Amino acid sequence: MTLPFRDINVQTASDAYIFTSPSSPNAPALAIDRPTGDIRLLDASLLSGKRVSRITSIAGILGVIQLRLDKYIIVITKAQPVGRLRGHMVYKVVSTDILPLRERQVSDPDEDRFLNLLRGFIKPGPMYFSYSVDITNSFQRQAQQDAESPLWKRADDRFFWNRFIQSDLINFRNSGGRGQPAPQPNIDPYILPVIFGMLEIHPTTFKGTPLTIALISRRSRHRAGTRYFTRGLDDQGHAANYNETEQVVILNDHTTGLGGSSWQQQQKSSSLADGVGKEMQILSYVQTRGSVPAYWAEINTLKYTPKIQIRAIEAAYPAAKAHFDEQIRIYGDNYLVNLVNQKGREVPVKEAYEKVVEMLVSRPKEHVQGDQRTDEKFHTIETAEKKSQFDRLHYIYFDFHAETKGLQMHRAQLLIDRMREALVAQQYFRASVDSTPGNNKTDGGRLDVRSLQTSVVRTNCMDCLDRTNVVQSMLARWTLDRMFIDLGLLARGSRFADEDAAFELMFRNMWADNADVVSNAYSGTGAMKTDLTRTGKRTKAGALQDGNVAVTRYCKNNFLDGPRQDAFDLFLGVYQPSVGGGLVFVDRRPVLIQAVPYIAAFGLFFVLMGMYSPRLPDAAVWPMRLFILFWTGVTGWALWFIFNNGMLYVNWPKLNPRPWATEGYHETISRVRKDKILGPLVARHERGLSVARYINAEEGKKRIE
């Protein structure tokens, strides 16, 4: 089995970057020519006399990306150990460097903006990797793979976050390059798959029994983006904000820990309770989340609640079919838990989801259960027939907000009780590790599977964040109780929360951390309702914190998320700068439109100056009052104009414009031009803003100039 190199030296020369592994001196060196970007494999022993200007040690190659004027190599310069899974160390990317292929950089505003987008995106991005274990796949999928394949070939394409920027290396591996036309398997150790999401590993004890508990959330690289700019499905059936979350419990892992020695001794000397054997045991439970599988969007207009737009359900049918075809193929039966509101603005989204399920399932049967609190406590859609694979879809609606109103979050347990029969039948993955002599030690031993998880719970709310986080943590808690009972660590009917307070606290914080990480990636803020996850109860302080989060989200989603979405599209290859021309980031709004926020700021400044400036005792009052009134009026008009024409002031993505945003912009600017006062002052045509520029500007596709 070929594993990625753990240590790589980068030799910087005028004609190439040369990558070698000091611990594998006989392995071929990887050369990326400057400035062409051609890739070659060289005999490392012949490089001793080559003149280089610098030698740098790196943790791995994140990838290669072509921008407008140059190609760049992104390398991982520092990685932090997170912990061990089955003896395999997992690392978090801490810092990176971007190496230009041109020796002399050309100054270009767009190129600089592209580089800033990349740096700003990569630096805070929670990315993880391992040199020896495939963390892109769940343990159940790992057990079904060929352990002899290179690590990158085993990676789940959905969660291979740097797959696009690894394309040059992968293409060279599969087809070769100039002078080396055949496949080049010797480049495999230089290809390092990375996941984006959350990963925590905790060596701990439960009632004196040593174990390791880990939580891994893998974000899909397909249809990735920010909260209001990426909703629903794309044409290929990829859902926005799609994450797979796996909770893992490992017993008798003698190699757990960062250093290993002290914990290893502790593990070896510890005795397990209730007859649990000494062989390593792995138990895991997988859940998924993803946006409502339809064509829908929320259109920012600077109003607190954006307008919802839903396209015809029939148009989304092929995409929904592709989405659930993949979900059923990978996970088996899908229990679709929908948590959106049954009243108010979220109703169209709820109804769209239900229509999609009804179209997919053969002879769907609906059942609605209500009580005095709500007319629709539960709404299920499923069928007893098995005519098609889509009959393995089981829709369960639960009005989360109505049930938990008034800080009564314990009522969310009603959903778990309603799903108990399905959860029991679902099982979880369980395997022991065969570490007998002769097995492949580089992969930690063969997994001897004892049970498989046969279905998955796919949970969503509007954002797939706050309500979803609460429900997923409750499902994980229920399953962990079951695991401990099956292992003999808990008596039947008991709960781990009542048996070990320290373990309970660790579990709560781990899931709250997961909520914050997933939420930050999508909305730009931490999650709401984490007081419930961390403390087990809803508090007034937590509600106040949720208010702060809501205001922060409003500001970020309206005024800062455009560049964040551009960064997603650039890194993941949705937009490729080599395809487009220049002037990508130019603000093409009329000058007067651009000036209005500055007018508001100046007006506010003059109002404050007039109010707080000291005056002479004998100075007239009315001139200052008129001054303040005038600038108050100017400021009020400017703010009214901004919020009345919000489409003109949202910070939209520029690399891959949303078609509904383009339409809304044109409608708003046309309305402004009809204004009797402002209309004549607004230019009739802005450079580059013709409809022709947006003919091919569809969501999820490259922008064609």
N, C-alpha and C positions, 0 to 999 in steps of 0.2 A: 504494500500500500504506500502510495506517495503522499507525504504530508508537506505542508508549507514549511519553508525555512524559518527557524526561530530567530536567526541572526543574519542580517544582510548589511553589507558595506556598499556604499554608493561612491564610486570614483567619478569625479567630475572632470571631464576633459573638454577640449575645445570642439571636438567632433562627435562626442557621444557621452551619454551617462552609462556607466558600466556597473552592474549589480552582481555581487558575488557573495557566497556564504562562507565565512571563515571556518565554520564547523564542518563544512562539506567541501574540502579543497579540490576534490576530483569531479565535482559537479560542474556542468557548463556554466559560464558566465552569461548574463543577459545584457545585451547592448541595445540601447535605443539611440539611434543616430540623431545628431543635431545638424541642421534644423528640420530635417525631413520627417523624423518620427519613425523611420524604418526600424524594424525589430530584427535582431539577429541573436543567435546563440554562438558563443565563442569558447574555445579551449582556455580555461582559466589559467593554466600553467604558462601560457604564452603572453600573459599581460604584465609580467614582472618589470619589463623595461619601458612600459608605456608612461609618458609624461601626463600627470594629472595635477590639477590645481588644488583639489580638495578631496579628502576621504571622510565620509560621514557614516555613522552607524545608525540604522533605522530598524523599526520593528516590523515593517512590511510595506508593500506597495498597495495603496488604496485604489489607484487606477490612473488612467490617462484620459485627458479631455481636450477636445479641440474647441478653442474659442474663435473669435472673429479673425484675429491676426496670427495667432500662434497656438501651438499645442503645448500642454503642460502635464507634468507627471506629479501626481499627488502622493506623497509618501507619509507614513505614520512615523513620526519622530519619537513619540513617547507613548507607552501603553502601561496602564495601571492594572496589576493583578486584582481580580475581584474575588476569586475563590476557585475551588476545584469541584468538578462533577465527575464522579467515577475515576478520580485520580488525574483528570485532565484540567489543566489550568485554563481559566477563562479571563480575558483581558478587556478593559475598557479603553477606547481610543481617547487619549488625553490631549495630544497636540499633533499637528501635521505641518507639512511644508509643501509649497507649490514650486516646482522646479520648471522654469521656462526652457523650451528647446532653442529659442533664439538666443544667441550669445549677447547680442545688443538689442535691448528692448526698444520698441517703437511706442512713443507716447500716443495714446488714443483714448478719448473719453469713454467710449463704449467698452473697450477692452478693460479699462480700469474698473468700470462699473461691474462687468462680469466677474472679475477677480474679487472684488469686494463682496459681491453676492455669494460667491463660493466660500470665501473665508468666514463670512458671517453665518453661513449655513452649517459649515462643518464644525466650527469651534464649539458651539453649545450642543451639537447633535449627540444624543446618547447612542453611540455605536459600540458594538462588542464583537469580539472574535475569539477563536481558539485555534491553536496550531494542530490540535490532535483530535478534537471531537466536533461533530457537525451540529452546531447550535441553531442552524436554520430549520432543522427538522425536529419534531417532537420525538420523544423516546420510542413511541410506538412505530413511527415511520422509520426511525433508525434501525429498529429490529428487523425490518423488512427489506433493508438495502444490502447491496453488495459492498462489504467492508473493504474490499480490495481496490475499489475505484478511488481516483484522486478526490480529495476533500471537496473541491469546487464542483466536481461533476455530481456529487451526491447532494449538493445544496438544493433546497426548495427554491425554485425560481421566483416565487412570490416574495420571499423574504431575503433573497440575495440582494441586499440593499445597493451594493456597488456594482451590480451586474453590468449596467450600461458603461461605466467608466473602465470596466475590465474588458470591454469588447475587443480592443486592439490586441491584448494578450491572448484572449480566448480564440480570436480569429486566427492569430498566428499559430496557436496550438493545433487548431483543427485543419488549417490549410497551408501553413507555412508562409514564407515571405520571399522577398527577392533574394535569389541565391540559395534558398532553402525551401523548395516548393512542397515538400511532403509534410504530413502532420509532424508536430514537434512535441512529443510527450515530455521531453526534458524541461519544458517551461512550466510544467505543473506546479513545482514547489514555489514558484513566484506568484501564483494566483491565490489570493487570500479572500475568501468570502466574509462579509461583515453583515451583521444585522443591525437594525435601527429599532430602538425601543427601550425596554426596561429589563434588567437582569440583576437579581439579588440572590446571593447564596449565603445561607446561615447555618454553620455547624452549631448545633444546640443539643439540648436534651429535653425529653418529655418524660416526666415522672422518673427521672434518673436514667432513662434509656437514651444513649447517644444516637443521634440521627442528624441528617442534613436535610433542610427544607430549602427549596429554591423556587423562585417565581420568575418566569420568562415571558415577556410580551414582545411579540415580533410584529412589526408594522409592515404591511404590504407595500412594495415599491410601485404597485399599479394604482393609478388614480390617487396618488398621495398629494396632499396639499393642505390648505388652511380652511378654517371653519366655514365661512360663507362663500368661498370661491370654489369649493369642491364638495358637492353633494351628490347623493344618488349613485347611479350607475353610468359607466361609459358604454360605448357600442360593443365592446368586447365582454361585457358582463362583470367588469371589475367594480367593486363597491368602494366608495370614499370612506376614509378612516377605518379601513379594515385591519383588525388586529387579531392575532391568535395568541391566547394566554394559556400557559402551561404551568400548573403547580406540581412540583416534583418532591417526593420524599424518598430519601435513600438511607437504608439501614446498613450498618457494618461496612461503611466506606472508610477503610483504614488510611486512605490517602487524602482525606478531606482537610482543608485549611490552606493557608497561604504558604507557610513554611513547611508544615507537615509533621515535624518531629514531635512536638509536645502533644499535639492532638492525636497523632498516631499512637503514642504511648498510652494516652488516655483511652483510646478506642480499644487497644489490645487488652488493657487491664480491666475494662468494664464488662460486667455481666449483664446480659439482656434479660428482661423480665418476661414472665408468662410464656416461656417456651419458644421465644423467637430464635431461630437458628443463627448460626454464625456466618452463613453465606451472605454475600451482598445482595440486597433486595432493592428493587427500584419500582416505585409506584408513581404514576403520573395521571393527571386529569386535565383535559384540554377543553377550553371554551373559545368561542369566537364572538366578535362584534363587527358590525359594519352598517353603513348607512342604509336607509330604507331602499329596497331594490326597485327603483323606478326612475324615470327621468324627471327630476325636480330640482329646483334651485330656490335660494332665498336671496332677493335682490336688495342690496344695500342702497338706502337713500338718505342715510344719516338719521333715520327714525330708529327708535330703540328696538322695535320689532320689525324686521325687514318683511317685505311682501313676499309671499310664497307663490311660486309659479310651478305648475305641474303640467307636463305635456301629456298627450293622450296615452292611456295605459296600453292600448294596442301597439303603439309605436315602441314601447319599452319591452314588449313581450319577448322578442328574440334575445335582448340583452339579459332579461331576468332568467330566461331559459338557460342561457350560457352560464350565468352565475350559479344557479342552483345545480346545474349539471356537474360543475366542478366541485361544489360543496358536498354533494351526495357521493360523488366518486371518491373523494378524499376521506370524508368523515362518516359516511353512512346516513342514517336517518337524521334529519335536521329539525330540532324543536325551535321554532321561530318566536321568541319572546319579544313582543312589541310593547313599549312602555310610554308611548306618546299620549297626550291628553285626548279624551273623547269629546271635549268641548273647546270652543275658541279657535284660534288660528291654526292649531295643529290637526284639526279634524280632516282636512283634505289629504294630508300625508297618511294618516291612519287608514282612510278609505282607499287610497291608492294602493297601499300594501295589501289590503284584503282583496281587492280586485285582482291583483297580480297572482295571489295564491289561488283564488278561485279559478283563474284561467289555466293554471298549471296542473291542479289536482283533478283527477277523474271523479266526477259526481261528488263534489264537495258537500259535506254536511256541516252546518253551522249550529252552534249551541251558545246561547247567551244566558249568563247567570247574573242576577242583580240582587240588591237588597235595599234597605231603607237609606243607606248611605249613597248609593249610586245605582243607576239602572243597568249599568254594564260593568259589573265587577270583573267578570271574565268573558271573553269572546273567543271561542275556538273554531277553527276550520280544519278539518281533516277528513279522511275517508277510510273505510274499512277495506276497500278494494286495493289490489296490487297490480293494476293493469299497466302502469308505467312507473318509471323510476321516480317521477315527481309525486307519486302517492306516498313517498317517504317523507313528505313535508308535513309538519304538524304546527299549525299557527295557534299561538296562545297570546291573546291580548289581556293586559293587566293595567288598569288605570292607576299608576303609581302615585301620582300627585293627589288624586281624590282619596285614596285609601290611607295615605300617610299624612293627610292634612292636620295641622295643629301639632306638629312635632311628634306625631304618633308613628315613628318609623318602624316600630316593632310589627306593625300590621303588614309590612312587606313580606313577613314570613308566610302570609297566606298563599303567596305565589309558590313558595317551596312546597307547602303542603299540597297544593293543587297538582304539582308535578311529581309528587313522590313516586308514584308507580312507574313513570317514565325514567326517573333517575335511578331507581333500583335496577330496572332492566338495562339501563345504559352501561353499567359497569364502569371500570376504569382500567388503565393499563397496569399490568403487574408482571414483573420478570425478575429472575435471579441471574446473576452473572456466573457463567461457567468459566472459572479461572484454573481449570486443570491443565497440567503440562501439555504442550502441543497446540494450544489455542493461541490466537493472535493477540499478543500482549500489547502491541502498539495501539490497539483499539480497546484495551481494557478487558478483554475476554468476550466471549459470545453471549448474547442475551438469550436466556432460556425462558420463553414467553409462557406465562401461566394464565393470563386473561387479557382480553382486548377491550378497549372502549369501543362500543358499537354504534354510538350516535354522538351528536354534539348539540349543545344549546347555543344558538346564535341570538344574542341579545342586542337590542337597539333602543335608543330614544331619539330625540331630534338630532343631537350632536354625537350620540354614542359615547357620552362622557359621564355625567354626574349620576343620573339614575341608573345607567348601565353599570357603573362601577359598584354601586351599592348591591345590586342584584348579583353580579358576578362574584363578589366577595362572599355573599350568603351561600351561593351554590358551592363555592370552594370550601367553605366552612362545613357544610353538610357532608360533602364528599370526604373531607379529611376526618371527620368523626367516624365515618364508615370505614375508612382505611385503618384507623387505629383499632377499631373493634375487630376487624378481620385479622389484624396482626396480633391480637391478644393484649394490646396495650390499654384498651378501654373495655369496661363491662358493657354488655348490650343495654342500650337505652341511656348510656351516659354521654356527656359532652366534654370535649377536651377543655372548653372554657371554664368548666367547674373543677377541673382536676389539677391544672397547672397554670397559675396566674402569670408567671414569667413568660411561658410559651404563648399564652393568649395575647399578651401585650406585644410580643414580637410579631405574631401573626397579623394583628391589627395594623401595626405600623408598616409592615411589608406591603399589605394591600393598599394602604393609604398612599404609600410611596408610588405604587404602580398607577394609582388614579392620577396623581400629580404629573407623572412623566407622560402618560398618554394624553392628558389634557393639555399640557404645555406644548406638545408637538402639534396639536391640531388648533387649539384656541389661543395659544400664547400666554395662558395663565394656568395656575394650578387648578385642581378640581374643586367643585362645590361638594358639600355634604361630607367632607372628610372628617368632620368632628364625629359623625356617626361611625365611620370606619375605624377611627383611632380610639374612640372612647366607648363605643357601643350605645350611645344615646345622642339624641338631637338636643342641642343647647342653643340658648339665645345668642351666646357669643359666636357660635358657629353660624347662626343665621345672619348676624351682622357681617361676619367674614365673607359669607356668600354674596352679600350686597356689594362689598368692596370688589370681589372677583367679577361680579356682573358689570360694574362700571368700568373696570379695567379692560374687560373683554370688549365692551362697546368701543372704547377708544382705540384699542389695538386692531380690532377687526375692521374698523372703518378707515383708520388713518395710517396703519403700519403694515397691514397684511399683504398689500400688493407686492412689495419687494420680497417678502417671505415666500409668496407663491411663485414668484419668478425664480427664486433660488431652488425650490423644489423642482420646477420644470427644467432648469438648467442642469442640475446635478443628475437627475434621473433620465435625461435625454428626451423629454417631451418637446423641448425646444432646443435646436442645435444652431448655434450662431453662424456656423459656416454656410448654412442655407440662406440666411437673411443678409440684408445689407446694413448700411450704417443708419445713424439717427434713430436708433431703436428707442432710446430713453428720452427723447425730446418731448417736452410738454407742448402739445399742439392745441391747447385751448386758447381762445382769444385772450389778448393781453388784459382786457378789462376783467374778464372772468378770473384770471389768475390774480388780479390785483385786489379783489374784494376782501379776502381774508386780511391782507395788509391794511386796508382801509379800516376794517373793524379793529385791528390791533392799535393803529394810530389813534383812532377815535377814543378807544378805552383809555389809552395813555393820556390824552388831553383832558378827558373827564376827570381822571384821578389827579392830574396835575392841577386842574382848576379847583378841585375840592380841597386839596391838602396844601396848596401853596400859601405861605404866609402873606397877609395883606396889610398895608399901612392902615393905621386907625382911621384916617380921614378919607380912605379910598372909597370910590363909588361902588355900590353892591351890584347894581343892575348889569353893567357890562360883563362882569364875571358870571353872573347867572345866565345871561344870554349865551355866553361862550360855552358854559357847561351844557345848557339845553341844546345848543346846536350840535355839539359833538356827541351828546347822548342820542340825538336823533340819527346822526350819521351812523353811529355804532349799531343802533337798533335796526336801521334799514339794512346794513351790511349783514348782520346776523340773520335777519329775516330772509334775505336773498339767499344766503348760504344754505339754510335749512329748508327753504322752499324749493331749492334746486340742488338737492343733495347729491344727485347722480354726478354732478360736475365736480364734486369735492371729495368723493370717496377715492382712496388711493388704490386704483385698480391695477391688476397685473398688466404689464406691458408686453411681455414676451409671447404670451398665449392668450390674447383677449377673449373674454367670454362673449358669445354672440348676444346674449340678453343684455350684457353691459353695454355693448356697442349700440344696440337698438335703443336702449334707454338714454344713452348719451345724446344720440341724434334727436330723439323726441324732445329732450329737455332743452337742447341748444336751439331747436326750432321754435320752441315756445318762448324762449328768451328773445329771439330775434323779432318776434311779433309784438313785443312790448313797445308801447308808444314812446317811452323815454329812453330805454336802454337799447332797443332794437337797432337804431341807426348807428350806435356806437360800437356794436359788436361786428367784427369782420365777417363777411359773407363766406369766406373760404379760408381754412387753415392748411398750411403746408402738410401734405401727406395724409390728410384725413378724408380722402375720398372713399366712397363705399368699396371701390375696387381693392383697397388694401385689406378689406376684411371678408372678401368672398370665401376664403378658405379658413377663416378663423373659427373653427368649431372646437368645442371642448375636447381635450384629450388628443388633439392632432397638432402637428407642427404648423407653425405660422409660415405661410409662403408669401414672400414679398413679390 
